[in-house]
Amino acid sequence: MTCALLGVDGCRAGWVAASDRGARVYPTFAEIVAQRFDLMLIDVPIGLLQAGPRHCDLQARNMLGARRSSVFPAPGRRLLRARRYGRQCSIQLWNILHKIREVDEAMTPRLQRRVREAHPEVSFALLNGAPLRFAKKSADGEAERRRLLRPAFGEIPAVPGAARDDVLDAYALLWSAHRAWRGEARVLGAIERDERGLECEIVG
């Protein structure tokens, strides 16, 4: 039986979704959820605690070593109402807060059975057997990531509306989605639930 798997990463035009049939950009998360799919892994925090760090973020940062800064601490849900950045909301978090809010408003425990959180650098580290050497926006970083993805997906073309590194990130999540579908994924966290019953986990 064939399955429909997706790896989804945020991009300037919305979200880039990679599947075994190719990749395309969707303006909104709701438009992706409206598609027929069996499992989606998405690079956005799902399961937001009121206070304190999530175990899955701590485990991911520890796992990634020199690439640990790519894992932003997930905000508490109350920060989703922030109207500007400041001491409690860094500029880095502010820049992606609308993406986190968009997904959080749609998520339910039932939907989380098919839409699970992942992180591209965790996926790449598992694919490589170690954290990657180069930053993703560098030429060496792009070449490193393409080399790792090539055995599974061949040459990955550009996608209108998405940066090259966002497309590669989406395919890394698709690789992890295949692992998860086969029951082979490594799951970081999965010992916490937020006030709405959403699991705090990162699937690799």
Helices and strands as residue ranges (DSSP letters): E 5-11, E 14-19, E 22-26, H 29-33, E 39-42, H 55-64, G 65-70, G 77-81, H 91-106, G 111-113, E 115-117, H 120-128, H 139-153, H 164-181, E 187-193, E 199-203
